[in-house]
Amino acid sequence: MNSPNGFLRRTTQQTARRFVDRHEAGRVLAEQLGAYRDKDNVLVLGLARGGVPVAWEIARALHAELDVFLVRKLGVPRWSELAMGALASGGVVMNDHVVSSLHISDEQVRDVIDSETAELARREHAYRGGRPVADPRGKIVIVVDDGIATGASMLAAVRAVRAAEPKSIVVAVPVGPQSVWRELASAADDVVCTLTPSAFEAVGQVYDDFHQVSDREVRELLSSSTR
């Protein structure tokens, strides 16, 4: 497995800035990713589901290949909104601090992983049907989400993509707290974030329209040409 050979943090702290929706956020991010435009070996991966509209705009602006990448949050039993880790197509990333501090048993962890593995497989079929998965090997892979809160899902995605031996990995998100970048710095080669609010509360705080993206929207975007 290749390890990152460099890290460049590029953030713009504009706490008053807002996005109309995920598509506008993607267009803004695409401007910051201009160095990757018209390169033959760029692959843009949108984390399902909210990251796909953002990724579609980036892929279209860069004239790049687009695919969806599946990551499922591993929620704490009886408190599913709190993440104790994340599951991606290539493996699992756990937050050991959350697991230990809440005394979550190995059996409880396994039950959640089994449940989310089944959902990941369902979505894989729903989004792609029979379409093959894009191969990250030897490519510049831009991993995109609509924002980062804990960073667990993005970290799981980056580690899973790294195992496929890409040329480099870029993390691109419209918004996230400054606290998560240090951990991502050890996993990615480049991180681009438009907004890092000093009073970060939730990803949706910078969006006027932050509706839940449907499976249908994901399928339609994946079937729309970005080149």
ROGUVO-310799 format. One record per residue (C-alpha): x, y negated, z negated; residue in one letter. Coordinates in steps of 0.5 Angstrom, whole numbers, plus 2048, in hexadecimal, padded with zeros to 3 digits. Example, Ala and Ser with C-alpha at 12.3 -4.5 7.8 and 13.67 -1.06 7.14 Angstrom:
<sites>
8198097F0A 81B8027F2S 
</sites>
This chain:
<sites>
800800800M 8037F9802N 8037F47FDS 8027EC7FEP 8087E9800N 8067E27FFG 8007DE7FCF 7FD7D77FEL 7F87D47FAR 7F47CF7FDR 7EE7CC7F9T 7EA7C57FAT 7E77C37F3Q 7E17BF7F5Q 7DC7C17F0T 7D77BC7F3A 7D77C07F9R 7D17C47FBR 7CF7C9801F 7C87C9804V 7C97D1805D 7CE7D6806R 7CF7D580DH 7D17CE80CE 7D67D0807A 7D97D580CG 7DA7CF811R 7DD7CB80CV 7E27D180AL 7E37D2811A 7E67CB812E 7EB7CD80CQ 7ED7D4810L 7EE7D0816G 7F57D4816A 7F27DA818Y 7EE7D881ER 7EF7DC824D 7F47E1822K 7F37E8824D 7F47EC81EN 7EF7E8819V 7E97EC816L 7E47E8812V 7E07ED80CL 7DA7EA809G 7D97ED802L 7D17EF802A 7CD7EC802R 7CE7E5801G 7D57E5804G 7D27E780BV 7CF7E080DP 7D57DC80AV 7DA7E180EA 7D67E1814W 7D77D9815E 7DF7DA814I 7DF7E0819A 7DC7DC81ER 7E07D681DA 7E67DA81DL 7E47DE823H 7E57E481FA 7E37EB81DE 7DD7EC818L 7DB7F2813D 7D87F380DV 7DB7F5807F 7D77F9801L 7D97F77FAV 7D47F97F4R 7D47F67EDK 7D57FB7E8L 7D07F77E2G 7D07F97DBV 7CB7FE7D9P 7C57FA7D6R 7C87F37D9W 7C97F47E0S 7CB7ED7E2E 7D17EE7DEL 7D67F17E2A 7DB7F67DFM 7DE7F87E6G 7DD7F87EDA 7DC7FE7F2L 7DF7FD7F9A 7DF8027FFS 7E78037FDG 7E68047F6G 7E48017EFV 7E77FB7EBV 7E57FB7E3M 7E57F57DFN 7E87F97D9D 7E77F37D4H 7E07F37D5V 7DF7FB7D4V 7E37FB7CES 7E07F57CBS 7D97F87CCL 7DB7FF7CAH 7D88027D1I 7D98097D1S 7DD80D7D7D 7D68117D8E 7D280A7D9Q 7D88077DDV 7D780E7E2R 7D080D7E2D 7D08067E5V 7D58087EAI 7D180E7ECD 7CB8097EDS 7CF8047F1E 7D28097F5T 7CB80B7F8A 7C98047F9E 7D08027FDL 7CF808801A 7C7806802R 7CA7FF804R 7CF802809E 7CA80580DH 7C57FF80DA 7CA7FA80FY 7CE7FE814R 7CA804816G 7CE80881BG 7D380281CR 7DA80481AP 7DE800815V 7E37FB817A 7EA7FD816D 7EE7F8812P 7F57FC813R 7FA7F7816G 7F57F1816K 7F57EA812I 7EE7EC80EV 7EA7E680BI 7E67E8806V 7E07E4805V 7DB7E37FFD 7D67DD7FED 7D97DC7F7G 7DD7DF7F2I 7DB7DF7EAA 7DF7E57E7T 7E37E77EDG 7E27EE7ECA 7DE7EF7F2S 7E37EC7F6M 7E97EF7F3L 7E67F67F4A 7E57F47FBA 7EC7F17FCV 7F07F77F9R 7EB7FC7FDA 7ED7F8804V 7F57F8801R 7F5800801A 7F3800809A 7FA7FC80AE 7F87F680DP 7FD7F180FK 7FA7EC80AS 7F47EA806I 7F17E3805V 7EB7E2800V 7E77DC803A 7E17DA7FEV 7DD7D37FEP 7DD7D37F6V 7E07D67F0G 7E37D57E9P 7EA7D37E9Q 7EB7D97E4S 7EA7DE7E9V 7F07DC7EEW 7F67DF7E9R 7F37E67EAE 7F27E57F1L 7F97E27F2A 7FC7E97F1S 7F77ED7F6A 7F67E87FCA 7FB7E5800D 7F77DE801D 7F17DB7FDV 7ED7D6800V 7E77D37FCC 7E47CC7FET 7E17CB7F7L 7E47CC7F0T 7DF7C97EBP 7E27C77E4S 7DB7C97E1A 7DA7CF7E5F 7D37D37E3E 7D17D77E9A 7D27D87F0V 7CB7D57F2G 7CD7CE7EFQ 7D07CB7F5V 7CA7CE7FAY 7C47CB7FBD 7C17D17FFD 7C47D77FBF 7BF7DC7FDH 7C07E47FCQ 7C37E6803V 7BF7EC806S 7C17F2809D 7BE7F080FR 7C27E980FE 7C87ED80FV 7C67F2814R 7C47EC819E 7CB7E8817L 7CF7EF819L 7CC7F081FS 7CD7E8821S 7D37E7825S 7D87E3822T 7DD7E2828R 
</sites>
